[in-house]
Amino acid sequence: MPIDVRTHPDAPDLEQLQNLVLEPIPQDEIRRRREDGQVLVEDVINDRDDLDVRAPLTDEPGEVAEGDVGTALYRLVQLFGTPPFPEYMAGEDISDRYETTYKYLFRVEVRDDAEELPDEWLLTIRDWELEVGVGVCEWRDEEEAFTADSTVALTSMALAQNVTNEPVNCDYKDVWY
């Protein structure tokens, strides 16, 4: 049975996540890297049996998941706009997509001296079997297997769960949202 990332014994708590900055990667950078022959290799954390962790859309750990992957997409669009991958652009034909219908790419930067984490890494947030899917990525010269460090993987899952599950209050043109 998968473990909620908020109760996983090795996952960071919310306090530790406050030192991380999530920056969306623009579509231009994705296109440029692809044109230069680079391939984005990804370790999808949801698929890893050694971690067996999930990021449910619930208010508290252990609750029945009533949220859906559409809620996560709605929050991501509110915060970051439409998905940056050209193949997941809003309004495109999605009839050939069977598993993933949206995917975001982010750079995560660490703003303190967390010895167990690298200074930065790449993270994807997407739908995965009707749940929030999270991946740790690297740009490489060729497609090859990639397995992310467990601490980075759990931190990425916790960060994605927080971003997609917690409502963000904002003030735009003197209107509170």
Disulfide bonds with the S-S distance in Angstrom:
none
